[in-house]
């Protein structure tokens, strides 16, 4: 069995911490470098439900996409939400490693996994990494559909192929408009509207779209927008990442067992559709 330090070195080769955004908090949160690793759990969120799942499975390492402490902390007291997580991890000898924006811009990265889940053909990054001479790394992906379909059909494709959440899929634009090219970005993507417009695609699928950026985007271009739950757009990366570690394990003869959590950690738990009247009754 490999030591934790060996597994972390392999993960850092896949997603170098140096390629994370400056504001990000990636890397190993806790764990003994000399501890042996036999089971690894991949998940989007390092929340208590995931840690409890790790304890039940007997894993030695959780690889999470989202940081546990993005803005730092002054306490890990067990009575706090995140402090309890840290205590549970340490008591059960479970390490936690985070790959966030360094996994977003990787090749393959989070948006490649999202495109794959939607059965889209990737043609290149939306925001290329200037340090990559091959032009494959960067944020988001520009994609093509095998055949044109309406925005209504494309939204239904996303609803059918992405993990089910309370939010479902929202769309902005003419439901009958034909979609041939799509930009995708796992996680929050409304900061990328300028790049999406410059790419000249027909639609943009991402998460966490806000009212004002969407209103402005729709008012300045015919771009169709498809908004999915944040967790749902990033979960496909867990399967991709687990497969990458499986390949490394096989190459080195480590015999690791990888698990992908299917626990839905999207924070929204309900959705009550509204009957839209012909004129708002406010």
Secondary structure, 3 states (H helix, E strand, C coil): CEEHHHHHHHHHHHCCHHHCCCCCCCEEEECCCCCEECEEEEECCCCHHHHHHHHHHCCCEEEECCCCCCCCCCCCCCCCHHHHHHHHHHHCCCEEEECCHHHHCCCCCHHHHHHHHCCCEEEEEEEECCCCCCCCCEEEEEEEEEEEEEHHHHHHHHHHHCCCCCCCCEEECCCCCEEEEEEEEEEECHHHHHHHHHHCCCEEEEECCCHHHHHHHHHHCCCEEEEECHHHHHHHHHHHHHHHHHHHHHHHCCCCEEEECCCCCCCCCCCCCCCCCCCCCC
